[in-house]
Amino acid sequence: MKREPRRTCLGCRRVRPKQALVRLVRGRDGVVIADPRRAAEGRGAYVCPDDRCLARALHRAPLTHAFRKPCEASEELATAVRTFGFGGAGAPRSEASGENALKEVRRLWRQR
């Protein structure tokens, strides 16, 4: 029987199912962005969509340690993570909310 992949949250350090967390990716320019499709190339880190976890994870030290290079969080990163959290860790994903979240992050990304 195959097990579900598990990852550790940068903020709370709890191990959770991969689907309950939001993947972050460091771009070549050093800016960290949310990766809703979990397909962007590069080293990934995971965070719960919870406000407390976000506050702890989005400081420079945990991000730099996770990505093993200097990095900074984009202005829209916290909003994007909350959007992709789909109501919190472990909440069921619906196609409608997933599409809306993807559109929102694309809009925010274009504004940069």
ABEGO torsion letter per residue (X at the ends): XBBBBBBBBAAAGBBBBAAABBBBBBBAAGBBBBBAAGABBEBBBBBBABAAAAAAAABAAAAAAAAGBBBBBBAAAAAAAAAAAGGEBGBBBBAAAAAAAAAAAAAAAAAX
